[in-house]
Amino acid sequence: MTLACSLIVVTACGGPSAQAIPTPAGGVMLGELPHLPGSPTPSASAVAMARPAATPHAPTTTTTTGKIVVHVSAPKPPAASGPKTILGGCQVFPSNNPWNENVSQLPVNPMSATYIASIDLTKQFLHPDFGSNPTYGIPYTVVPASQKFVPITFDAYGDESNPGPYPVPLNAPIESGSDHHVLVLDSGNCNLYEMYNAQQVGSGWVCASGAVFNLNSNALRPNGWTSADAAGLPILPGLALYSEVASGVINHALRFTVDETQNGFINPATHEAGSNNPDLPPMGLRLRLKASFSLAGFTGEALVILTALKTYGMIVADNGSSWYISGDTDPRWNNNNLNELKSVPGSAFEAVETGPILRS
């Protein structure tokens, strides 16, 4: 990760660790950024309405993890305006939010082949950056409205961060690895707090950056601002959550990383962290799994994820290992089944048109 630390009611700033606390399945909702003292009013960019697309309904499959048999429902047909991800009683963003947009019918970006080729230079296959190992994935925490607010100190990107205090427990889980993200969702107010490179110090937290997202709003961070992610995006809404996959459907786009990006971003991303090379993908670029790519032979969790990638796609959120998609930390993930994703080549994806490339 390249920049800030965001809080939700989930801890983890910067990497793939920390454990997620089970929450009701069915939808995730992100809303407007609360206007905090010392921060400019967030920009409210127009967002495209979801475009419904039919998806075949496959039979239920069963996967086995050790001695535990986990039944994973086959992907359900995405609804035109059906329920979205629900965490802690909060829908993760309105149905017409970019994260929840059906992109299966959007036109292909003219630079698609060039972008895909550049990502393929370092790695050529999809890779799940999460699994049953507790040191993988990004953990998050859900807290009640009564959660105590604690001081937050920024040591890097304070001028692009939402000032504290944040309702982050002092024992909130921190992502393993280098990014040390902490995500906390305030279920009472549906505000998401995310921090990057965070560590608990004294009576509060110190982090490189922090961002607050209201799950009931489509408001974006100001253009040019980072978040706990280099692209200025929220992290939690883009995670593959075990609870969703187990229900048989993911109704939103996923977050993924690429080795290098260009200096530019496409909303809902608001920040760039790359080089002056137009052949590289910009932050916020949306990819989808081609409709022509056969899902025959894929099962369980992998099938659910790939079905979502055909309908909602995935968004470039940070610089990191290419083709790595993010998920939550959960011991119930079936690693053998997730390994099926590693057979999907980058050439099976295409970039779609979702807006112009902006520069800060």
Backbone torsions as a table, in degrees:
resi	resn	phi	psi	omega
1	MET	NA	152.5	-176.5
2	THR	-110.1	-10.5	-175.1
3	LEU	-150.4	-120.3	-160.9
4	ALA	-69.7	174.4	-175.7
5	CYS	-118.7	120.8	-176.8
6	SER	-112.5	147.0	180.0
7	LEU	-112.4	148.6	174.4
8	ILE	-139.0	-160.1	168.9
9	VAL	-92.9	48.4	-178.4
10	VAL	-150.1	138.3	179.0
11	THR	-102.7	145.6	174.0
12	ALA	153.5	115.6	179.8
13	CYS	-126.4	103.3	173.0
14	GLY	113.2	-24.8	-175.8
15	GLY	-148.0	-168.4	-176.8
16	PRO	-98.0	77.9	174.5
17	SER	-149.5	-153.1	179.8
18	ALA	65.2	143.9	-177.7
19	GLN	-101.3	143.0	-179.6
20	ALA	-85.2	144.5	177.8
21	ILE	-93.1	127.5	-176.9
22	PRO	-52.5	136.9	178.0
23	THR	-135.7	164.7	-178.8
24	PRO	-56.1	137.0	178.5
25	ALA	-81.9	158.8	174.2
26	GLY	126.6	-22.6	179.6
27	GLY	178.0	151.7	175.8
28	VAL	-126.4	136.0	-176.5
29	MET	-133.7	127.7	179.1
30	LEU	-115.6	142.6	-178.3
31	GLY	-128.9	-159.7	-176.3
32	GLU	-64.0	147.4	176.0
33	LEU	-74.7	126.2	177.0
34	PRO	-66.7	143.6	179.4
35	HIS	-84.1	108.7	-177.5
36	LEU	-97.9	151.4	179.7
37	PRO	-53.8	136.2	175.5
38	GLY	86.3	-0.8	178.4
39	SER	-119.2	143.5	179.2
40	PRO	-67.6	154.7	179.2
41	THR	-63.8	127.5	-177.8
42	PRO	-59.5	145.4	178.1
43	SER	-77.5	143.7	179.6
44	ALA	-112.0	93.7	-178.4
45	SER	-82.9	148.9	178.5
46	ALA	-68.4	143.6	179.8
47	VAL	-123.6	147.6	-178.3
48	ALA	-77.1	142.9	177.6
49	MET	-73.9	150.4	-179.0
50	ALA	-62.3	142.7	178.6
51	ARG	-110.5	106.2	-176.8
52	PRO	-62.0	144.8	176.3
53	ALA	-147.0	136.8	-178.0
54	ALA	-78.1	144.2	178.0
55	THR	-133.2	134.0	-178.9
56	PRO	-58.1	146.5	178.9
57	HIS	-97.9	120.8	-178.6
58	ALA	-97.5	159.4	179.9
59	PRO	-69.8	158.9	-179.8
60	THR	-65.5	142.7	179.4
61	THR	-120.0	164.7	-180.0
62	THR	-128.2	133.5	177.4
63	THR	-120.1	156.2	-178.2
64	THR	-122.7	130.6	177.6
65	THR	-118.7	105.6	-177.9
66	GLY	60.7	-124.1	179.8
67	LYS	-94.8	-3.0	-176.5
68	ILE	-97.9	126.9	178.2
69	VAL	-94.2	120.4	-179.4
70	VAL	-109.6	122.5	179.7
71	HIS	-90.2	119.1	179.5
72	VAL	-112.9	117.1	-179.1
73	SER	-65.6	147.0	177.8
74	ALA	-70.2	159.0	-178.6
75	PRO	-55.2	137.9	177.8
76	LYS	-97.0	152.8	179.6
77	PRO	-61.5	128.1	179.7
78	PRO	-65.6	134.6	-179.5
79	ALA	-85.3	151.5	-179.4
80	ALA	-62.1	-39.3	179.4
81	SER	-144.3	44.5	-177.9
82	GLY	-80.1	-177.8	-178.9
83	PRO	-64.4	143.3	178.1
84	LYS	-105.0	-172.4	-178.2
85	THR	-62.4	133.9	177.9
86	ILE	-121.2	122.7	178.6
87	LEU	-128.2	128.6	179.1
88	GLY	57.4	29.4	-179.5
89	GLY	82.4	1.4	-179.0
90	CYS	-109.6	133.5	173.5
91	GLN	-76.3	137.1	-178.9
92	VAL	-82.5	92.5	-179.6
93	PHE	71.9	152.5	177.9
94	PRO	-60.9	160.3	-177.2
95	SER	-61.7	-27.0	-179.0
96	ASN	-94.3	15.0	176.5
97	ASN	-72.9	146.9	179.2
98	PRO	-51.5	-36.5	-179.4
99	TRP	-63.3	-27.6	-176.6
100	ASN	-100.6	8.4	-175.6
101	GLU	-80.5	132.0	174.2
102	ASN	-76.6	116.2	-176.2
103	VAL	-109.7	15.2	-175.0
104	SER	-64.1	-21.6	-177.6
105	GLN	-109.8	5.0	-179.3
106	LEU	-70.9	151.0	179.4
107	PRO	-68.4	153.4	179.1
108	VAL	-74.6	137.7	177.2
109	ASN	-66.8	133.9	-179.8
110	PRO	-57.3	-25.2	-179.2
111	MET	-94.4	9.9	-173.7
112	SER	-53.0	-53.0	-176.9
113	ALA	-60.9	-38.2	179.7
114	THR	-67.1	-44.7	179.2
115	TYR	-62.1	-45.9	-178.6
116	ILE	-62.1	-42.1	-179.5
117	ALA	-62.9	-37.9	-179.2
118	SER	-68.9	-37.6	178.7
119	ILE	-68.6	-36.0	-178.4
120	ASP	-70.2	-11.4	-176.6
121	LEU	-60.6	-33.6	-177.7
122	THR	-102.9	-36.8	177.1
123	LYS	-143.1	150.4	-175.3
124	GLN	-119.9	1.9	-177.6
125	PHE	-133.2	151.8	176.9
126	LEU	-61.0	149.4	-178.8
127	HIS	-146.9	123.9	176.9
128	PRO	-77.7	120.2	-179.4
129	ASP	-93.6	45.2	-179.5
130	PHE	-162.9	167.3	-179.1
131	GLY	172.1	-166.2	-176.7
132	SER	-74.0	-20.9	177.7
133	ASN	-64.5	124.1	-177.0
134	PRO	-63.3	-10.5	178.3
135	THR	-93.7	5.0	177.7
136	TYR	-115.4	154.8	-179.4
137	GLY	87.2	170.8	-179.6
138	ILE	-112.3	118.0	-178.6
139	PRO	-80.3	159.7	175.3
140	TYR	-146.3	160.6	-177.8
141	THR	-129.0	139.4	176.9
142	VAL	-109.6	126.6	-177.9
143	VAL	-122.9	157.6	179.4
144	PRO	-81.8	169.6	179.9
145	ALA	-62.3	-21.8	-178.1
146	SER	-83.1	-2.5	-178.3
147	GLN	-58.0	133.2	-179.3
148	LYS	-66.9	136.2	176.1
149	PHE	-85.3	140.4	-178.5
150	VAL	-127.1	157.4	-179.3
151	PRO	-67.8	143.6	178.7
152	ILE	-122.6	125.7	179.3
153	THR	-113.6	132.2	-179.8
154	PHE	-103.5	134.5	-178.9
155	ASP	-115.1	12.2	179.4
156	ALA	-148.2	-60.1	-173.8
157	TYR	-115.7	43.9	-178.4
158	GLY	-61.3	-29.9	-178.7
159	ASP	-73.5	-11.8	177.6
160	GLU	-117.3	18.2	-177.4
161	SER	-115.5	154.0	172.7
162	ASN	-79.9	123.2	-176.6
163	PRO	-63.9	152.9	177.5
164	GLY	-78.1	-174.6	6.0
165	PRO	-78.9	162.6	177.5
166	TYR	-122.1	150.7	177.2
167	PRO	-83.4	60.4	-177.3
168	VAL	-104.4	121.0	177.9
169	PRO	-59.4	146.6	-179.5
170	LEU	-68.5	-17.5	179.0
171	ASN	-107.9	21.8	-179.6
172	ALA	-60.8	143.0	-179.4
173	PRO	-67.7	142.3	179.7
174	ILE	-114.1	134.6	-179.6
175	GLU	-61.0	138.6	176.5
176	SER	-75.8	168.2	179.8
177	GLY	95.1	-153.3	-173.8
178	SER	-94.6	-22.1	-174.3
179	ASP	-84.4	-26.7	176.8
180	HIS	47.1	54.6	177.4
181	HIS	-77.2	149.6	173.9
182	VAL	-132.0	124.2	-177.5
183	LEU	-121.0	128.0	-179.3
184	VAL	-135.4	128.1	179.2
185	LEU	-108.1	119.8	177.0
186	ASP	-84.8	99.1	-174.8
187	SER	-68.2	-21.5	-179.8
188	GLY	-74.5	-32.7	-177.8
189	ASN	-118.2	-1.0	-179.9
190	CYS	57.3	38.4	173.8
191	ASN	-104.2	138.8	-179.9
192	LEU	-108.4	129.0	-180.0
193	TYR	-115.0	126.0	-178.9
194	GLU	-132.2	138.6	-179.3
195	MET	-128.3	150.0	178.6
196	TYR	-116.1	138.8	-178.9
197	ASN	51.4	54.5	-175.5
198	ALA	-96.8	148.1	173.3
199	GLN	-147.4	143.4	-178.4
200	GLN	-80.5	125.7	-179.6
201	VAL	-135.4	124.8	178.5
202	GLY	58.7	-125.6	-177.5
203	SER	-94.0	7.3	-178.3
204	GLY	-150.6	-146.1	-176.7
205	TRP	-133.6	149.4	173.2
206	VAL	-119.3	132.6	179.8
207	CYS	-149.9	165.3	179.9
208	ALA	-73.4	-39.1	179.6
209	SER	-155.6	160.7	-179.7
210	GLY	-147.9	145.4	-179.2
211	ALA	-139.5	146.4	179.6
212	VAL	-122.2	130.3	-179.9
213	PHE	-125.0	133.3	174.6
214	ASN	-92.2	120.2	-174.6
215	LEU	-71.5	-6.8	179.0
216	ASN	-93.7	1.8	-172.9
217	SER	-126.7	156.3	176.2
218	ASN	-100.1	6.1	-177.9
219	ALA	-61.1	140.1	178.8
220	LEU	-101.2	165.3	172.0
221	ARG	-70.7	158.3	178.8
222	PRO	-59.0	140.6	177.0
223	ASN	-58.0	132.0	-177.3
224	GLY	101.9	-12.3	-179.9
225	TRP	-91.9	141.0	173.1
226	THR	-86.9	-171.5	175.7
227	SER	-146.7	-143.0	173.1
228	ALA	-84.0	-6.7	176.5
229	ASP	-116.1	148.3	-178.0
230	ALA	-61.0	-25.8	-178.0
231	ALA	-84.0	-3.5	-177.6
232	GLY	78.6	13.4	-178.7
233	LEU	-95.0	160.0	171.2
234	PRO	-75.6	154.5	-178.0
235	ILE	-95.6	-49.1	-174.7
236	LEU	-53.4	-44.0	-178.4
237	PRO	-62.6	-16.6	-177.7
238	GLY	-104.0	7.9	-179.7
239	LEU	-85.6	144.3	169.5
240	ALA	-79.7	114.7	-177.4
241	LEU	-98.2	135.6	-179.0
242	TYR	-58.3	-39.7	-177.8
243	SER	-60.6	-36.4	178.7
244	GLU	-70.9	-48.1	-177.6
245	VAL	-60.7	-40.1	179.6
246	ALA	-64.8	-26.7	179.2
247	SER	-79.8	-12.8	176.3
248	GLY	102.1	-0.3	-177.4
249	VAL	-155.9	141.9	171.3
250	ILE	-117.1	123.8	-175.7
251	ASN	-106.8	35.5	-179.8
252	HIS	-157.6	166.2	178.1
253	ALA	-72.0	159.6	177.9
254	LEU	-107.2	161.4	178.8
255	ARG	-96.3	138.6	173.6
256	PHE	-147.5	165.9	-176.9
257	THR	-118.0	156.6	175.3
258	VAL	-132.3	157.1	-175.7
259	ASP	-63.6	-44.9	-179.1
260	GLU	-137.6	147.6	176.8
261	THR	-130.2	163.8	176.7
262	GLN	-90.0	168.6	176.6
263	ASN	-78.7	90.2	-179.8
264	GLY	171.8	161.3	-179.9
265	PHE	-149.1	154.5	177.0
266	ILE	-116.8	124.8	177.3
267	ASN	-56.9	139.6	19.6
268	PRO	-81.8	-1.2	173.5
269	ALA	-66.4	152.1	-177.8
270	THR	-133.3	6.3	-174.1
271	HIS	-143.7	146.0	178.3
272	GLU	-113.3	154.1	179.9
273	ALA	-156.3	53.7	-175.5
274	GLY	-137.4	-152.9	-176.3
275	SER	-119.9	170.9	-177.9
276	ASN	-83.2	66.9	-179.0
277	ASN	-136.6	102.9	-176.7
278	PRO	-66.2	-10.1	178.5
279	ASP	-82.2	-11.3	178.8
280	LEU	-88.4	151.4	179.9
281	PRO	-69.4	144.1	175.6
282	PRO	-84.8	159.3	173.4
283	MET	-60.5	142.0	179.3
284	GLY	87.3	-2.8	178.2
285	LEU	-62.3	135.6	-178.7
286	ARG	-103.3	124.6	174.1
287	LEU	-111.9	150.7	173.5
288	ARG	-133.2	152.1	176.0
289	LEU	-73.6	129.5	-176.3
290	LYS	-58.8	141.6	179.2
291	ALA	-60.7	-27.5	-177.7
292	SER	-78.7	-9.9	-178.9
293	PHE	-76.9	120.8	-176.7
294	SER	-73.5	136.0	176.7
295	LEU	-99.7	8.1	178.1
296	ALA	-62.0	132.7	179.3
297	GLY	96.2	-18.2	177.1
298	PHE	-84.3	144.0	-175.7
299	THR	-134.5	169.7	171.3
300	GLY	46.1	-130.8	-175.2
301	GLU	-60.2	-40.9	-179.5
302	ALA	-61.9	-40.7	-179.5
303	LEU	-64.7	-42.7	179.2
304	VAL	-61.4	-44.6	-178.5
305	ILE	-65.6	-43.8	-179.3
306	LEU	-67.2	-35.1	176.8
307	THR	-62.6	-41.9	178.6
308	ALA	-64.9	-36.1	-179.0
309	LEU	-69.2	-23.3	174.8
310	LYS	-77.7	-33.0	-175.0
311	THR	-92.7	-46.0	-175.8
312	TYR	-109.8	-19.3	178.0
313	GLY	73.3	-163.7	179.1
314	MET	-144.3	153.1	-171.8
315	ILE	-117.9	134.3	176.1
316	VAL	-66.6	115.6	-174.0
317	ALA	-115.7	-16.5	-174.9
318	ASP	-167.5	164.8	172.4
319	ASN	-88.1	133.8	-178.2
320	GLY	178.9	-160.6	178.1
321	SER	-63.8	131.8	-177.4
322	SER	-64.7	142.0	176.8
323	TRP	70.5	13.8	178.0
324	TYR	-84.4	117.2	176.3
325	ILE	-97.6	148.6	-173.6
326	SER	-100.7	147.6	176.6
327	GLY	-144.7	172.6	-179.3
328	ASP	-81.4	166.4	177.4
329	THR	-85.9	117.6	-177.5
330	ASP	-156.0	125.5	-178.2
331	PRO	-67.4	-9.8	-177.0
332	ARG	-85.5	-8.4	178.6
333	TRP	-59.9	140.4	177.7
334	ASN	-95.9	101.6	-175.7
335	ASN	-60.1	-39.1	179.9
336	ASN	-61.5	-39.6	179.6
337	ASN	-71.8	-41.4	178.9
338	LEU	-61.2	-28.5	179.7
339	ASN	-62.9	-18.5	177.2
340	GLU	-62.4	-28.3	-179.4
341	LEU	-64.4	-26.4	-176.3
342	LYS	-71.5	-4.7	177.8
343	SER	-94.5	-3.1	-178.4
344	VAL	-86.7	115.9	-177.4
345	PRO	-78.5	154.8	177.7
346	GLY	-60.9	-28.3	-179.9
347	SER	-66.2	-10.9	178.9
348	ALA	-82.3	-3.4	-178.9
349	PHE	-108.2	159.0	174.7
350	GLU	-142.1	148.0	178.4
351	ALA	-85.0	143.3	179.6
352	VAL	-116.3	158.7	-179.3
353	GLU	-83.0	116.7	176.9
354	THR	-126.5	-2.2	-179.9
355	GLY	154.9	172.2	-179.2
356	PRO	-75.9	157.4	174.6
357	ILE	-81.0	126.5	-179.8
358	LEU	-109.2	160.6	176.8
359	ARG	-137.1	142.5	-176.7
360	SER	-87.6	NA	NA
